[in-house]
Amino acid sequence: MNIVFNLLAIVFGLFSLSLIYPFLQILFDKTPINPISPTFQFSATFLFDYINFTLGNFINNYGKETTLLLVCVFVIIVFLLKNLCRFLAKYFLAIVRNGVVADLRQKLYNKIIDLPLAFFSEKQKGDTIARATVDLQEVEWGVLSVLELIFVSPVNIILSLVFLFSINAKLTISVLILAPIAGFVIGSVGKTLKKVSDKAQEKMGGLLSHLEETMGGLNIIKAFTAENYFSNKFETTNREHAHFMTKMLHRRDLSSPMSEFLSVSVIVIVLYIGTRMVLNNSESLDSAQFITYLAILSQLIPPAKAFTDAYYRIIKGSASLDRINEIIEAKTDIKDAENAIEISQFNNAIEFKNISFSYTEKPVLKNISFSLEKGKVVALVGASGSGKSTIAKLLTRFYDVEQGEILIDGKSIKNISQKSLRRQMGIVSQHAILFNDTIENNIALGNEINTQKIVEASQIANAHNFIKNLENGYKTNIGDGGFLLSGGQRQRLTIARAIYHNSPILILDEATSALDAESEKLVQNAIDKLLHNRTVLVIAHRLSTIRNADNIIVLDNGEIIEQGTHNDLLKMKGVYEQMVGLQFPVALNKEKKTK
């Protein structure tokens, strides 16, 4: 529909310009009275002859003044139709333009969700946000420009040239000789625009990353009076971005005046040639035809300028599209096997067999082997960087093992579909991950909302009492990251979420380490209820979380150095005893005296 109405607008536009001819004929008193209607042919000559025939009959029957009035009314109607078609063309273009961008944005978002965590450890979050916002905006303008470039300006130019050819071929050939020269000059300026645009968008990604980091850590920045340091750091990137944007805009802004200058130069040359032909009384061109020719030729300047502007926007948009495609076409290393198994329940045990893994060249885990039987609790302890959280990430297939294998009920997790694998697991992490949504939506998190079950889960998690005291209860929006709640309240909501999802396997990643004593007690009580009849992998520093575990595994530098129950490990008088002694020296002494 956009193409159809653009074509109609162009036809009405050319026809409206051809109506200059009868005005000039009346003005110069040269309207011939021809009683015979001209034979139809597809040319400007036929159009002018037909106008002369019709105009002559009108003048003969109604007089010049009435004929001039009728021509004026006809011109208004033609221009009305032209502009109505222009509006309808843009109306349908808006649907296409926004639809393309919306589809691309959705595709980009879906890819972001699908990509493994490792991808974002290499990319700045702000840069990814820039690609999904600023770069998409550039692509939007690029899409509009492509449609103009393909369907509007060239068709306008071609139809105008056909019309001009039919008026006078010699003049039009002069235009065709000069136009490619102008196009070459314009194209040479645009070669560097893509590179500069790419650098400018890259700097914008850096700016957004810096802004996101600043907003996330503003309390630390203020506490350490580091405002000047961060301001100077931002200023450096900001000025670099401004520098590239200035270079880019200089090149882009040069396109419009340059194309206008070159177009006017072409018209002046044509004006010189055509005037000489009229002055020499050329039979192929009279004064009225020449003025009409110039009027139509002048209308080639806007589409030529639009063509040039579109060309520059496409170059700039293509740089942004490259950045977007870098994400869309990124390889997803963690994929489901071709005939991936769907599991609906967990029956026996999880086995880690000779697992080795590294994020970079340095190994994080070395030949790790242990099992977690159904209904048992296994705790992982050790210093920061010993590989505890990595084991949990491998179990959930956020990363894939490099050596060895992880089995669930005897099946390698690489042969199990990721979704069905993760449905068997609930995670309560050290940092409560909540979303800018209502409490009930944060607990259900993508599952169907069952109000009664949400309340029951909240009661088990010791969260119901504080939720019911909120103004809107379970309908309360908790803000970005749940900032309207305390740390203990946020953590209890994540426990309620794990209870609501009722996953048979539970991963607790230092769930109480960031809480004060009172909050820890409430959360610990909730965790104790959560552990009932579940298979649990606990990652923790605190003795209170792990002392009742069925098996405690002590990790050091990616290797298992001790394992056993709490009492067994104390008898070994090794690393675990030292860890307990550092955290709870009084409790350890009491245990020794009791024994």
C-alpha positions as CSV (number, residue, x, y, z in Angstrom):
1,M,0.0,0.0,0.0
2,N,2.9,2.3,0.7
3,I,4.3,1.7,-2.8
4,V,0.9,2.1,-4.5
5,F,0.1,5.5,-2.8
6,N,3.7,6.8,-3.4
7,L,3.3,6.0,-7.1
8,L,-0.1,7.8,-7.2
9,A,1.4,10.8,-5.3
10,I,4.3,10.9,-7.9
11,V,1.9,10.7,-10.8
12,F,-0.4,13.4,-9.4
13,G,2.7,15.5,-8.7
14,L,4.0,15.3,-12.2
15,F,0.5,15.9,-13.6
16,S,0.1,19.0,-11.4
17,L,3.4,20.4,-12.7
18,S,2.3,19.8,-16.3
19,L,-0.7,22.1,-15.6
20,I,1.8,25.0,-15.6
21,Y,1.8,24.7,-19.3
22,P,-1.9,25.9,-19.9
23,F,-1.2,28.9,-17.6
24,L,1.7,29.8,-19.7
25,Q,-0.3,29.3,-22.9
26,I,-3.0,31.6,-21.7
27,L,-0.4,34.1,-20.4
28,F,1.5,34.2,-23.7
29,D,-1.8,34.1,-25.7
30,K,-0.6,31.1,-27.6
31,T,-3.4,28.6,-27.0
32,P,-4.2,27.0,-30.4
33,I,-7.8,26.1,-31.3
34,N,-7.6,22.6,-32.6
35,P,-11.0,21.0,-33.4
36,I,-9.5,17.5,-33.7
37,S,-8.6,15.5,-30.6
38,P,-5.0,14.2,-30.6
39,T,-4.3,10.4,-30.9
40,F,-3.3,8.8,-27.6
41,Q,0.3,8.0,-27.1
42,F,2.4,7.7,-23.9
43,S,4.4,10.9,-24.1
44,A,4.5,14.5,-22.8
45,T,3.7,15.7,-26.3
46,F,0.4,13.9,-26.3
47,L,-0.4,15.4,-22.9
48,F,0.4,18.9,-24.0
49,D,-1.5,18.5,-27.2
50,Y,-4.5,17.1,-25.3
51,I,-4.3,20.0,-22.8
52,N,-4.2,22.5,-25.8
53,F,-7.2,20.8,-27.4
54,T,-9.2,20.8,-24.2
55,L,-8.1,24.4,-23.2
56,G,-8.8,25.7,-26.7
57,N,-12.4,24.3,-26.6
58,F,-13.0,25.8,-23.2
59,I,-11.6,29.2,-24.2
60,N,-13.8,29.1,-27.3
61,N,-16.9,28.2,-25.4
62,Y,-16.5,30.0,-22.0
63,G,-13.8,32.7,-22.5
64,K,-10.3,33.0,-21.0
65,E,-11.3,34.1,-17.5
66,T,-13.7,31.2,-16.9
67,T,-11.2,28.8,-18.4
68,L,-8.4,30.1,-16.0
69,L,-10.8,29.7,-13.0
70,L,-11.5,26.1,-14.0
71,V,-7.8,25.4,-14.4
72,C,-7.2,26.8,-10.9
73,V,-9.9,24.6,-9.4
74,F,-8.5,21.6,-11.3
75,V,-5.0,22.3,-10.0
76,I,-6.3,22.5,-6.4
77,I,-8.0,19.1,-6.8
78,V,-4.9,17.5,-8.2
79,F,-2.7,18.8,-5.4
80,L,-5.3,17.6,-2.9
81,L,-5.2,14.1,-4.3
82,K,-1.4,14.2,-4.4
83,N,-1.1,15.2,-0.7
84,L,-3.8,12.7,0.3
85,C,-1.8,9.9,-1.4
86,R,1.4,11.2,0.4
87,F,-0.4,11.0,3.7
88,L,-1.7,7.5,3.0
89,A,1.8,6.3,1.9
90,K,3.3,7.6,5.2
91,Y,0.4,6.0,7.1
92,F,1.2,2.6,5.8
93,L,4.9,3.2,6.1
94,A,4.6,3.9,9.8
95,I,3.1,0.4,10.3
96,V,6.0,-1.2,8.4
97,R,8.7,0.9,10.0
98,N,7.5,0.3,13.6
99,G,6.7,-3.4,12.9
100,V,10.2,-4.1,11.6
101,V,11.8,-2.4,14.6
102,A,9.5,-4.1,17.0
103,D,10.3,-7.5,15.5
104,L,14.0,-6.8,15.6
105,R,13.8,-5.6,19.2
106,Q,11.9,-8.8,20.2
107,K,14.4,-11.0,18.4
108,L,17.2,-9.2,20.2
109,Y,15.5,-9.6,23.6
110,N,14.8,-13.3,23.0
111,K,18.4,-13.8,22.0
112,I,19.6,-12.1,25.1
113,I,17.5,-14.4,27.2
114,D,18.8,-17.4,25.3
115,L,22.5,-16.6,25.4
116,P,24.7,-18.2,28.1
117,L,25.9,-16.3,31.1
118,A,29.5,-16.5,29.7
119,F,28.5,-14.1,26.9
120,F,27.6,-11.3,29.3
121,S,30.7,-11.7,31.4
122,E,32.6,-10.6,28.3
123,K,30.2,-7.8,27.4
124,Q,29.3,-4.7,29.4
125,K,25.6,-4.5,30.3
126,G,25.4,-0.9,29.3
127,D,26.8,-1.7,25.9
128,T,24.1,-4.4,25.4
129,I,21.4,-1.9,26.5
130,A,22.8,0.6,24.0
131,R,22.5,-2.0,21.2
132,A,18.9,-2.6,22.2
133,T,18.0,1.1,22.3
134,V,20.3,3.6,20.6
135,D,21.4,1.3,17.9
136,L,17.8,0.1,17.2
137,Q,16.8,3.8,16.9
138,E,19.4,4.2,14.1
139,V,18.2,1.0,12.4
140,E,14.7,2.4,12.6
141,W,15.8,5.5,10.6
142,G,17.7,3.1,8.3
143,V,14.6,1.1,7.6
144,L,12.7,4.3,6.7
145,S,15.6,5.3,4.5
146,V,15.7,2.0,2.7
147,L,12.0,2.2,1.9
148,E,12.5,5.8,0.6
149,L,15.6,4.7,-1.3
150,I,13.9,1.8,-3.0
151,F,10.3,2.9,-3.5
152,V,10.0,6.6,-3.4
153,S,13.0,8.7,-4.6
154,P,14.1,6.4,-7.5
155,V,10.6,6.0,-8.9
156,N,10.0,9.8,-8.6
157,I,13.3,10.4,-10.4
158,I,12.7,7.8,-13.1
159,L,9.1,8.9,-13.9
160,S,10.3,12.6,-14.0
161,L,13.1,11.7,-16.4
162,V,10.7,9.8,-18.6
163,F,8.5,12.9,-18.7
164,L,11.5,15.1,-19.4
165,F,12.7,12.8,-22.2
166,S,9.3,13.1,-23.9
167,I,9.5,16.9,-23.7
168,N,13.1,17.2,-25.0
169,A,15.6,14.3,-25.2
170,K,18.7,16.5,-25.8
171,L,18.3,18.4,-22.5
172,T,17.6,15.3,-20.5
173,I,20.7,13.5,-21.9
174,S,22.7,16.5,-20.5
175,V,21.1,15.8,-17.1
176,L,22.0,12.1,-17.3
177,I,25.6,12.9,-18.1
178,L,26.0,15.4,-15.2
179,A,24.1,13.4,-12.5
180,P,26.6,10.5,-12.1
181,I,29.4,13.0,-11.6
182,A,27.4,14.6,-8.7
183,G,26.6,11.1,-7.4
184,F,30.3,10.1,-7.3
185,V,31.2,13.2,-5.3
186,I,28.5,12.5,-2.8
187,G,29.5,8.8,-2.5
188,S,33.1,9.6,-1.8
189,V,32.1,11.7,1.3
190,G,30.0,8.8,2.7
191,K,32.8,6.2,2.6
192,T,34.2,7.2,6.1
193,L,30.8,7.7,7.7
194,K,30.2,4.1,8.6
195,K,33.5,3.7,10.5
196,V,33.0,7.0,12.4
197,S,29.4,6.0,13.2
198,D,30.5,2.6,14.5
199,K,33.0,4.2,16.9
200,A,30.4,6.7,18.0
201,Q,27.9,3.9,18.9
202,E,30.7,2.0,20.7
203,K,31.4,5.1,22.9
204,M,27.7,5.4,23.6
205,G,27.7,1.8,24.9
206,G,30.6,2.8,27.2
207,L,28.6,5.8,28.4
208,L,25.6,3.7,29.3
209,S,27.7,1.1,31.0
210,H,29.4,3.8,33.1
211,L,26.0,5.3,34.0
212,E,24.6,1.9,34.9
213,E,27.6,1.2,37.2
214,T,27.3,4.6,38.8
215,M,23.6,4.3,39.6
216,G,24.2,0.8,41.0
217,G,27.1,1.8,43.2
218,L,26.2,5.4,44.1
219,N,26.3,4.8,47.9
220,I,29.8,3.5,47.6
221,I,30.9,6.3,45.4
222,K,29.6,8.8,47.9
223,A,30.9,7.0,50.9
224,F,34.4,7.0,49.5
225,T,34.1,10.5,48.2
226,A,35.0,9.2,44.7
227,E,32.6,11.6,42.8
228,N,35.4,13.4,41.1
229,Y,37.1,10.2,39.9
230,F,33.9,8.9,38.4
231,S,33.0,12.3,36.9
232,N,36.4,12.6,35.2
233,K,36.1,9.0,33.9
234,F,32.7,9.7,32.5
235,E,33.9,13.0,31.0
236,T,36.7,11.3,29.1
237,T,34.3,8.8,27.4
238,N,31.7,11.5,27.0
239,R,34.2,13.8,25.1
240,E,35.4,10.9,22.9
241,H,31.7,10.2,22.0
242,A,31.1,13.9,21.3
243,H,34.2,13.9,19.1
244,F,33.1,11.0,17.0
245,M,29.5,12.3,16.9
246,T,30.7,15.7,15.6
247,K,32.8,14.1,12.9
248,M,29.8,11.9,11.9
249,L,27.4,14.8,11.9
250,H,29.8,17.0,9.8
251,R,29.9,14.3,7.2
252,R,26.2,13.7,7.2
253,D,25.3,17.4,7.3
254,L,27.5,18.0,4.3
255,S,25.3,15.7,2.2
256,S,22.3,18.0,2.0
257,P,24.0,21.3,1.0
258,M,26.4,19.4,-1.3
259,S,23.5,17.6,-3.1
260,E,21.6,20.8,-3.4
261,F,24.6,22.7,-4.8
262,L,25.3,19.9,-7.3
263,S,21.6,19.8,-8.3
264,V,21.4,23.5,-8.9
265,S,24.7,23.4,-10.9
266,V,23.1,20.8,-13.2
267,I,19.9,22.9,-13.5
268,V,22.0,26.0,-14.4
269,I,23.8,24.1,-17.1
270,V,20.5,22.8,-18.5
271,L,19.1,26.4,-18.2
272,Y,21.9,27.7,-20.4
273,I,21.5,25.0,-23.0
274,G,17.7,25.2,-23.1
275,T,17.7,29.1,-23.3
276,R,20.0,28.9,-26.3
277,M,17.6,26.5,-27.9
278,V,14.6,28.8,-27.3
279,L,16.5,31.9,-28.5
280,N,17.5,30.0,-31.6
281,N,13.8,29.3,-32.3
282,S,14.3,25.5,-32.0
283,E,11.2,23.6,-33.2
284,S,11.7,20.9,-30.5
285,L,11.3,23.4,-27.7
286,D,9.2,26.6,-27.2
287,S,9.3,29.0,-24.3
288,A,6.2,27.5,-22.5
289,Q,7.6,23.9,-22.8
290,F,11.0,25.0,-21.6
291,I,9.6,26.7,-18.4
292,T,7.4,23.6,-17.8
293,Y,10.6,21.5,-18.3
294,L,12.5,23.6,-15.7
295,A,9.6,23.3,-13.2
296,I,9.6,19.5,-13.5
297,L,13.4,19.4,-13.4
298,S,13.5,21.5,-10.2
299,Q,11.3,18.9,-8.6
300,L,14.1,16.4,-9.1
301,I,16.1,18.2,-6.4
302,P,14.0,17.1,-3.3
303,P,14.0,13.4,-4.3
304,A,17.7,13.7,-5.1
305,K,18.4,15.2,-1.7
306,A,16.2,12.6,0.0
307,F,18.1,9.9,-1.9
308,T,21.4,11.3,-0.6
309,D,20.1,11.7,3.0
310,A,18.7,8.2,2.8
311,Y,22.1,6.9,1.6
312,Y,23.9,8.5,4.6
313,R,21.3,7.3,7.1
314,I,21.6,3.7,5.6
315,I,25.4,3.8,6.0
316,K,24.9,5.1,9.6
317,G,22.2,2.5,10.3
318,S,24.2,-0.3,8.9
319,A,26.9,0.3,11.5
320,S,24.2,0.0,14.2
321,L,22.8,-3.1,12.5
322,D,26.2,-4.7,12.6
323,R,26.4,-4.2,16.4
324,I,22.9,-5.6,16.8
325,N,23.7,-8.6,14.6
326,E,26.8,-9.3,16.7
327,I,24.4,-10.3,19.5
328,I,21.7,-11.9,17.3
329,E,24.2,-14.0,15.5
330,A,26.3,-14.8,18.6
331,K,26.8,-18.5,19.0
332,T,25.0,-20.2,21.8
333,D,27.5,-22.8,23.1
334,I,25.1,-24.4,25.5
335,K,22.5,-26.1,23.4
336,D,20.1,-29.0,23.9
337,A,21.1,-32.2,22.3
338,E,19.3,-33.2,19.1
339,N,17.2,-35.9,20.9
340,A,17.2,-34.2,24.3
341,I,15.4,-36.1,27.1
342,E,12.5,-34.5,29.0
343,I,12.6,-35.4,32.7
344,S,9.5,-34.8,34.8
345,Q,10.9,-35.9,38.2
346,F,14.0,-36.7,40.2
347,N,14.3,-40.2,41.6
348,N,17.7,-41.3,42.9
349,A,20.9,-39.2,42.9
350,I,23.0,-36.5,41.3
351,E,26.6,-37.6,40.5
352,F,29.6,-35.4,39.8
353,K,32.2,-37.6,38.0
354,N,35.8,-36.3,37.6
355,I,34.7,-32.7,36.8
356,S,37.3,-30.2,35.7
357,F,36.4,-26.6,34.5
358,S,38.0,-23.2,33.8
359,Y,36.6,-19.8,32.8
360,T,39.9,-18.8,31.3
361,E,43.3,-20.6,31.2
362,K,43.5,-21.0,35.0
363,P,41.5,-24.1,36.2
364,V,38.7,-23.4,38.7
365,L,37.7,-27.1,39.4
366,K,40.1,-30.1,39.3
367,N,38.8,-33.6,39.1
368,I,35.8,-33.1,41.4
369,S,33.8,-36.2,42.2
370,F,30.9,-36.7,44.7
371,S,27.3,-37.7,44.8
372,L,24.1,-36.2,46.2
373,E,21.4,-38.7,46.9
374,K,17.7,-37.9,46.9
375,G,16.5,-36.4,50.2
376,K,20.1,-35.7,51.4
377,V,21.9,-32.4,52.0
378,V,25.4,-31.8,50.7
379,A,27.2,-28.7,51.8
380,L,30.1,-27.0,49.9
381,V,32.5,-24.9,52.0
382,G,35.8,-23.2,51.4
383,A,37.4,-19.9,50.8
384,S,36.2,-17.5,48.2
385,G,37.4,-18.6,44.8
386,S,37.6,-22.3,45.7
387,G,34.9,-23.2,43.1
388,K,31.8,-23.6,45.2
389,S,29.5,-21.4,43.1
390,T,31.0,-22.8,39.9
391,I,29.7,-26.3,40.9
392,A,26.2,-24.9,41.2
393,K,26.5,-23.2,37.8
394,L,27.6,-26.4,36.2
395,L,24.7,-28.4,37.7
396,T,22.2,-25.9,36.3
397,R,24.0,-25.8,32.9
398,F,24.7,-22.1,33.1
399,Y,28.1,-23.4,32.0
400,D,29.0,-26.8,30.5
401,V,31.7,-29.0,32.0
402,E,34.9,-29.3,30.0
403,Q,36.0,-32.7,31.4
404,G,34.0,-35.3,33.2
405,E,30.2,-35.4,33.4
406,I,27.3,-34.7,35.7
407,L,24.6,-37.3,35.9
408,I,21.0,-37.1,37.2
409,D,19.4,-40.5,37.8
410,G,22.2,-41.9,35.6
411,K,21.6,-39.6,32.7
412,S,24.1,-37.0,31.6
413,I,22.6,-33.5,32.0
414,K,23.9,-32.7,28.5
415,N,21.4,-35.1,27.2
416,I,18.5,-33.6,29.2
417,S,16.7,-30.5,27.8
418,Q,17.7,-27.4,29.7
419,K,14.1,-26.4,30.6
420,S,13.1,-29.7,32.0
421,L,16.5,-29.9,33.9
422,R,16.0,-26.5,35.5
423,R,12.3,-27.3,36.4
424,Q,13.7,-29.8,38.8
425,M,15.7,-27.1,40.6
426,G,15.0,-24.2,42.8
427,I,17.7,-21.6,43.6
428,V,18.0,-19.2,46.6
429,S,21.1,-17.1,45.9
430,Q,23.2,-14.9,48.2
431,H,21.8,-11.8,46.6
432,A,18.1,-11.8,46.4
433,I,17.1,-11.4,42.8
434,L,13.7,-9.7,42.6
435,F,12.0,-7.7,39.8
436,N,10.1,-4.5,39.5
437,D,6.7,-6.1,39.9
438,T,4.2,-7.2,42.5
439,I,5.0,-9.6,45.4
440,E,2.8,-12.3,44.0
441,N,4.3,-12.1,40.5
442,N,7.8,-12.2,42.0
443,I,6.9,-15.4,43.9
444,A,5.1,-17.1,41.0
445,L,7.7,-15.8,38.5
446,G,6.3,-17.0,35.2
447,N,4.1,-19.7,36.7
448,E,0.3,-19.5,37.0
449,I,-0.7,-17.5,40.0
450,N,-2.5,-19.5,42.7
451,T,-3.3,-17.1,45.5
452,Q,-3.8,-19.7,48.2
453,K,-0.5,-21.5,47.4
454,I,1.4,-18.2,47.3
455,V,0.1,-17.4,50.8
456,E,1.0,-20.9,52.0
457,A,4.5,-20.6,50.6
458,S,4.9,-17.1,52.2
459,Q,3.8,-18.5,55.5
460,I,6.4,-21.3,55.4
461,A,9.1,-18.7,54.4
462,N,8.1,-16.4,57.4
463,A,7.2,-13.7,54.9
464,H,3.4,-13.6,55.2
465,N,3.3,-11.3,58.3
466,F,5.3,-8.5,56.7
467,I,3.5,-8.9,53.4
468,K,0.0,-8.6,54.9
469,N,1.0,-5.3,56.6
470,L,1.9,-3.7,53.3
471,E,-0.6,-1.3,51.8
472,N,-1.6,-3.5,48.9
473,G,-0.5,-6.8,50.4
474,Y,0.5,-9.3,47.8
475,K,-0.4,-6.8,45.1
476,T,2.3,-4.4,46.3
477,N,4.9,-3.4,43.7
478,I,8.3,-3.7,45.4
479,G,10.3,-1.5,43.0
480,D,13.5,-2.0,41.1
481,G,15.3,-5.0,42.6
482,G,12.9,-5.0,45.6
483,F,14.5,-1.8,47.0
484,L,11.3,-1.0,49.0
485,L,12.0,-4.1,51.2
486,S,14.7,-4.9,53.7
487,G,17.4,-7.5,52.9
488,G,15.8,-10.1,55.1
489,Q,12.4,-9.5,53.6
490,R,13.8,-9.8,50.1
491,Q,15.6,-13.1,50.9
492,R,12.4,-14.5,52.5
493,L,10.5,-13.7,49.2
494,T,13.1,-15.7,47.2
495,I,12.6,-18.6,49.6
496,A,8.8,-18.3,49.2
497,R,9.5,-18.4,45.4
498,A,11.5,-21.7,45.8
499,I,8.7,-23.2,48.0
500,Y,6.0,-22.2,45.5
501,H,7.8,-23.7,42.6
502,N,8.2,-26.9,44.7
503,S,11.3,-28.1,42.9
504,P,12.7,-31.5,44.2
505,I,16.3,-30.2,44.0
506,L,17.3,-27.1,45.9
507,I,20.5,-25.0,45.5
508,L,21.2,-22.6,48.4
509,D,24.1,-20.2,47.5
510,E,25.2,-18.6,50.8
511,A,21.5,-17.5,51.3
512,T,22.1,-16.0,54.8
513,S,25.6,-14.5,54.5
514,A,24.5,-10.9,53.8
515,L,22.0,-10.6,56.6
516,D,22.0,-9.3,60.1
517,A,21.5,-11.6,63.1
518,E,17.7,-11.0,63.4
519,S,17.0,-11.4,59.7
520,E,19.3,-14.4,59.6
521,K,17.3,-16.2,62.3
522,L,14.0,-15.6,60.4
523,V,15.6,-16.7,57.1
524,Q,17.3,-19.7,58.7
525,N,13.9,-20.9,60.1
526,A,12.4,-20.5,56.7
527,I,15.3,-22.5,55.1
528,D,14.9,-25.3,57.7
529,K,11.3,-25.6,56.6
530,L,12.3,-25.4,52.9
531,L,14.8,-28.3,53.3
532,H,12.2,-30.7,54.5
533,N,11.9,-33.7,52.0
534,R,14.2,-32.1,49.4
535,T,17.6,-32.8,47.9
536,V,19.8,-29.8,48.7
537,L,23.1,-28.5,47.6
538,V,24.2,-25.8,50.1
539,I,27.0,-23.3,49.4
540,A,27.8,-21.5,52.7
541,H,30.4,-20.0,54.9
542,R,28.3,-20.1,58.1
543,L,28.3,-23.1,60.4
544,S,24.6,-22.6,61.3
545,T,23.7,-23.4,57.7
546,I,25.7,-26.6,57.2
547,R,26.3,-28.4,60.5
548,N,23.4,-30.7,60.0
549,A,24.3,-31.6,56.4
550,D,24.6,-35.3,55.5
551,N,27.9,-34.6,53.8
552,I,30.2,-31.5,54.0
553,I,32.7,-31.1,51.2
554,V,35.7,-28.8,51.8
555,L,37.1,-27.2,48.7
556,D,40.5,-25.5,48.3
557,N,41.8,-24.1,45.1
558,G,39.3,-26.1,43.1
559,E,40.0,-29.5,44.7
560,I,38.2,-31.6,47.4
561,I,40.5,-31.8,50.4
562,E,38.1,-33.1,53.0
563,Q,34.5,-34.4,53.2
564,G,32.3,-36.0,55.8
565,T,29.7,-35.1,58.4
566,H,30.3,-32.1,60.8
567,N,31.5,-34.4,63.6
568,D,33.6,-36.5,61.2
569,L,35.4,-33.4,59.9
570,L,36.0,-32.1,63.4
571,K,37.7,-35.4,64.3
572,M,40.1,-34.9,61.3
573,K,41.4,-31.7,62.9
574,G,42.0,-30.3,59.5
575,V,40.9,-27.3,57.4
576,Y,37.3,-27.6,58.4
577,E,38.1,-27.5,62.1
578,Q,40.1,-24.3,61.5
579,M,37.2,-22.7,59.6
580,V,34.8,-23.6,62.4
581,G,37.3,-22.3,65.0
582,L,37.6,-19.0,63.3
583,Q,33.9,-18.4,63.0
584,F,32.7,-20.0,66.2
585,P,35.6,-20.4,68.7
586,V,33.3,-20.6,71.7
587,A,30.9,-23.2,70.2
588,L,33.9,-25.3,69.1
589,N,35.4,-25.3,72.6
590,K,32.0,-26.3,74.1
591,E,31.7,-29.2,71.6
592,K,35.3,-30.4,72.5
593,K,34.5,-30.2,76.3
594,T,31.2,-32.1,75.7
595,K,33.1,-34.9,73.9
